[in-house]
Amino acid sequence: MNYYRYQSIDPENKVQEPQMTRRQYDFIVVGGGSAGAVIANRLSEVRNWTVLLLEAGGDETEISDVPALAGYLQLTDLDWKYTTTPSPTRQYCQAMKGDRCFWPRGKVLGGSSVLNAMVYVRGSRNDYNHWEALGNPGWGYENVLKYFLKSEDVRNPYLAKTAYHETGGYLTVQESPWRTPLSIAFLQAGMEMGYEVRDINGEQQTGFMLTQSTIRRGSRCSTGKAFIRPVRLRKNLDVLLHAHATKVLIDKNKRAIGVEFLKKGQKNVVFVRREVILSAGALNSPQLLMLSGIGPADHLQEHGINVISDLPVGDNLQDHVGLGGLTFVVDAPLTVTRSRFQTIPVAMEYILRERGPMTFSGVEGVAFLNSKYQDPSVDWPDIQFHFLPSSINSDGGEQIRKILNLRDGFYNTVYKPLHSSETWSILPLLLRPKSTGWVRLNSRNPLQQPKLIPNYFAHQEDIDVLVEGIKLAINVSNTQAFQRFGSRPHNIPLPGCRHYEFMSDAYWGCAIKQFTFTIYHPAGTCKMGPSWDVTAVVDPRLRVYGVSGIRVADASIMPTIMNGNPNAPVIMIGEKASDLIKEDWGARPTRQYG
Ligand SMILES: Cc1cc2nc3c(=O)[nH]c(=O)nc-3n(C[C@H](O)[C@H](O)[C@H](O)COP(=O)(O)OP(=O)(O)OC[C@H]3O[C@@H](n4cnc5c(N)ncnc54)[C@H](O)[C@@H]3O)c2cc1C
């Protein structure tokens, strides 16, 4: 009896779907991901508003709780399993089967915050000041900082006491409770290279840091867990899982009146009194807008869709791209290998004590650096490193090669020989790409994935900056901190780049087109901008131009992709969107509500 009662009051228990839904809600939020979960929570703080959250996926599993198993969620039912369209000129993803990179996206309550590597980064203050300067009042750093703080519950006391962190919010942030000795070598290497070791979420971004993660007591803290579970008993909030929205219904006055969705193969319609908020992510929000008649007129007409508002929906697709598989070898047994870590004692330590290697997401350190093209005095670094005490071969070829869609010959030639080596890697990433891509419909079928064209490396400057980033990563291996362990680059050249001198600029320029590595940060496809910006889809209050009663609030609204991993910024967007909506409908913004 007590057990059942505990289940109903436990703030971390899973959501239960309602037996019956209402015919009409004040707000319908489509997508319960990083942004949507926050918005459903914050809007339902207003007790006399009714809120429906429609989520296409189900709930999280025991596997998704375990940070070290993040890679095992891809290609499962929790993933939309999207792939990029091959480049006609083979500009990217050449080492992948069919020249297609996989683009995993969370299809689950919590969205991509359930699949992600849990790295907590807010971006540079310059990103947000730039958004504001583009004509988006209220999006400057000083304003958005309060929303980062509002959601945060940091668990490291030394961070909590600074002005840049907060305790008591819904989202738990902490350094991983477990790390390898190489993580400290990474910080020492940064200092040898002239960088500060600092909280890159604090006063300045340039520097090296041990990863801050969205982890709670050794488990993943997704936005589903953080924002929905604690409020799942609110009477005015209904959450429907496995509910796939197919269209926003818009009347002849161009006002949103409801949402059509599929559940258990049945078509349903639910009506809205105030607003529909699309938080389906940077790939699905533009898809839904286009299916609803909002998008580039020519493209919609091509698919026989009635045009309601002609807008550049799906353009401005931006992503962080880098070189995958940049691997270094050391002599000492300091790295994460399958034989040492896939063991019963390691599993037991996690199950019984919520500690040990399974609490670690793979990324031990992050750093923000300046290539020779970036003025270091501006504190707007153009390169990010993710430091991993492992490589794509550390699992013996079991999973990582699959989720990267690597061609067998490529993997066997370059990475299989690392079989019994101790390896570590850096993922050098281009932070502010000039090349932008686009999302389009493949068809009118809402169940078919949209066409995703990342258009990486269309600008030579992107290649030049990234090549400099790769050379900076090699400098890390050359520092005394890593030379102590005999660190050296893995020296098998990539098959398609053998005609270049190994490790020359031309070689690296070739390597990034072969082993193109995105860490899955698509953004910008429903760009926020002022009314005079012809490339904008939503206004600075996130309302879609040309219609009423629809907002977009997720990674799609970023005018330019921010410097770093987007989960925390998207949560911030969810927080700020909620306050904008409350202001517009005359409700008081709240600071916190249990
Ligand atoms: C593998 C991976 C690793 C990553 N690692 C990191 C990291 O370590 N740190 C970091 O900061 N960021 C990381 N990211 C990126 C980050 O997680 C995303 O940028 C962020 O979660 C995007 O939030 P969102 O709200 O825009 O979209 P999502 O979180 O993807 O949410 C969209 C939600 O909408 C639902 N949905 C979509 N279409 C429909 C529909 N038609 N009807 C109903 N529901 C729908 C989806 O199922 C999903 O739940 C990673 C992403 C991936 C995929």
The ligand as an ORCA input file, in Angstrom:
! r2SCAN-3c Opt
* xyz 0 1
  C      23.117     12.239    -29.848
  C      23.035     13.671    -29.410
  C      23.990     14.174    -28.538
  C      23.909     15.501    -28.115
  N      24.754     15.932    -27.121
  C      24.526     17.135    -26.552
  C      25.219     17.512    -25.367
  O      25.999     16.748    -24.803
  N      24.955     18.733    -24.840
  C      24.075     19.595    -25.411
  O      23.917     20.701    -24.902
  N      23.392     19.257    -26.522
  C      23.569     18.035    -27.073
  N      22.813     17.650    -28.136
  C      21.869     18.609    -28.713
  C      20.673     18.912    -27.821
  O      20.260     17.773    -27.104
  C      19.550     19.466    -28.702
  O      20.028     20.606    -29.379
  C      18.321     19.863    -27.911
  O      17.886     18.780    -27.135
  C      17.228     20.295    -28.880
  O      16.077     20.640    -28.174
  P      14.692     20.917    -28.922
  O      13.708     21.211    -27.873
  O      14.927     21.901    -29.991
  O      14.360     19.548    -29.662
  P      14.185     18.098    -29.044
  O      14.779     18.012    -27.687
  O      14.683     17.153    -30.079
  O      12.629     17.947    -28.851
  C      11.705     17.800    -29.873
  C      10.593     16.922    -29.350
  O       9.486     17.019    -30.220
  C       8.968     15.720    -30.468
  N       8.321     15.771    -31.771
  C       8.891     15.986    -32.972
  N       7.959     15.985    -33.942
  C       6.776     15.780    -33.333
  C       5.443     15.671    -33.799
  N       5.167     15.791    -35.103
  N       4.452     15.438    -32.908
  C       4.721     15.322    -31.576
  N       5.984     15.410    -31.080
  C       6.996     15.643    -31.950
  C      10.201     14.842    -30.443
  O       9.878     13.481    -30.258
  C      10.971     15.448    -29.289
  O      10.581     14.919    -28.052
  C      22.873     16.339    -28.609
  C      21.908     15.838    -29.478
  C      21.972     14.509    -29.865
  C      20.903     13.974    -30.768
*
